[in-house]
Amino acid sequence: MDDPVFEDIRRQIAELRVEHRDMDDVIARVLEHPPVDMLQVQRLKKRKLSLKDQITRLESRLLPDIIA
């Protein structure tokens, strides 16, 4: 699994995980300062979910195919 393609996928996953964690901080900061723009919060949460989906898709590419 030292294939450059796998290394690239692992790098992408790491970058997405950092961005995903950062979204928690951004959302918390937006919620701390009234008036809260709920549309912005909703968009941030949607972006966070999208990041999680991207991470999951990339992680599945790292798993070997199981032939039944």
N, C-alpha and C positions, 0 to 999 in steps of 0.2 A: 504494500500500500504506500510505497514511497513515490508513486506516480505523481508527476507535476500537476496533473488534473486534480488528484485528491488533495494535494497540498493547497491548491488554489481554492478548492471548496472549503477546506478547513479555515483558511484565511478569511473567506467571505463570511463563514459562520461566526467567527470571532468578532468581526466588525459589526455584524448585525446584532450580536448579543450585547455589545457595548452600547449600540444605539438604542436597543430595547430597554436596557437598564436606565439609560439617560432619560428616556421618555417618562419614567416614574417621577424623576426630579422635576421635569418640565411641567407635568400635570399637577404635581403638588404645589409648585410655585404659582401656577395660574389660579389654583383653588384658594391660595392664601390671601390673595388681594382682591377684595370686593370692589366693584361689582364683578361677579364671575361671568365670563362669556361662555355659556354652556355649549354654544355651537363650536367654539374653539376647543373646549374640553372633549367634546364628542369627536371632533376631527383628530385630535391627538390620540385618543383611545383607539380610534379606527386605524391610525397609522401604527400604533403599537401592536395591534392584532395582526396587521399585515406583515410586520416584521417577524412576528412569531410564526406565521404561516410560511414565510420564506425560509426561516431557520429549519423548520420541520421538513420542508421539501428538500433542502440541501442535505440535511442529515440522512434522509432516506436514500439519497444518491450514494452515500458512503457505505451503506449496508450491502453486503453481497446478495445476489439473487438466489433464492432457495428454490431448487428444482424439486417438485413434489413427485 
